[in-house]
Amino acid sequence: GRFLINPNSRYMAITGPSGIGKSSLLANWIKEKETSDNIRYWLYYFISGQDNTLPEDILKYWINELHRLQRIETTDLSSVSDIESLKLLLENSIQNSKKQVVIVLDDASIFQKSDNWKINTLSWIPRMHFNSKLIASTCVSVGCFTEARLDEEHTKEEKLQILPLSKKEVQLITRKYLKNLYGKKLTDEQVLRIAEKELTSNGRILITLLDTL
């Protein structure tokens, strides 16, 4: 919440191991905000492990989605393939927007394969003008944007790290999840055996396991 209203922060990187729950966190947060927030436009793209996703396709989607939200006629971008042109189009739309624009990119780490993570990461992302925000999730522990870019825009990048669950957290979730959803109860020994498995420190794996019990 504070990130959205802080004028000095325009970028946020949500980091954590693959499968730790970053996508679920973002999806639930966006769903909650969209239903109760009428002062912002939300643009999001969930890559979901699609390694063939192209930056230009994401930019085209965001441009048309912002136009749809603004009730502006969508633009035929089928013949536009130049990333810089698309980036500029989106920047202009964001700058002229009457509402704050929040962009969410899930699983940004797939671009590490074609982009130098430390030098030029996500260079195709439009610049966030005053009051606009960008949130990106990534499996990489470093930030998503270079210091040079942040300095040039006179802003900073916030970081939110999603950590693996502790054994105590696994035990607590196991007991509450099974009781509240299924009305089931395990013995203390069974709960401890689940918590001692390294894989169950991953929230997604833990819930999948509990659903099968």
C-alpha positions, 0 to 999 in steps of 0.5 A: 500500500505504501509503495503505491502512494510513495512518489519516490518509489516507482519500481518494486521487485518481488523476489523468491525461489520458483514456486514460492508463491509470488504469482499467487500473491500478485494475483490475489493482490490485484484481484482485491485492488481491482474490485475496490480501487477506482483511482488506478488503472491496472495493467498486468501480464502473467507469463507463467513459464512461457519462455517464448514470450516476446517483450513486444507482445507484452507491450502491445497488450499493455497499450491496448489494455490501457486504451480499453480501460480509458475507453479509447479506441484500441490501436492496430499494432499488428504491423509494429515490431520495433520495441522502442516505438512500442515503448514510446507509445506506452510511455505517452499513454501512461504520461497522459493518463488521468489515473495512476497506472500500475504495471505488474509483470510476473516472472520477469526472470525469463528475460535473463536468458536474452538480457544481461541481468546486471547491465540492461535488465528489462530495458524494454519496460517503459519509464515510469513517469511520476505517479506511475508504478511497475511491480515485477516478480523474479526468481533472481535475488538482485533488483530488476533495474540498473542503478543508472536508470534509477538515478536518471529517473530520480527514483529507487527500487523497492524490494520484497523478498518472499522467503521459504516457510519455516518449520513452525510455519509449515506446522501451523499452516498444516493444522489450520489448512486441514482443519478449516478446509477438510475438517481433518486433524493429523497427529503431532508426529505426522505434522512434524514429518511434513514440516521436516521435509525440505520441499514443504518449505515451498508454500505451493508444494505444501498446499498440493501435498495437503490437498492429496492427504 
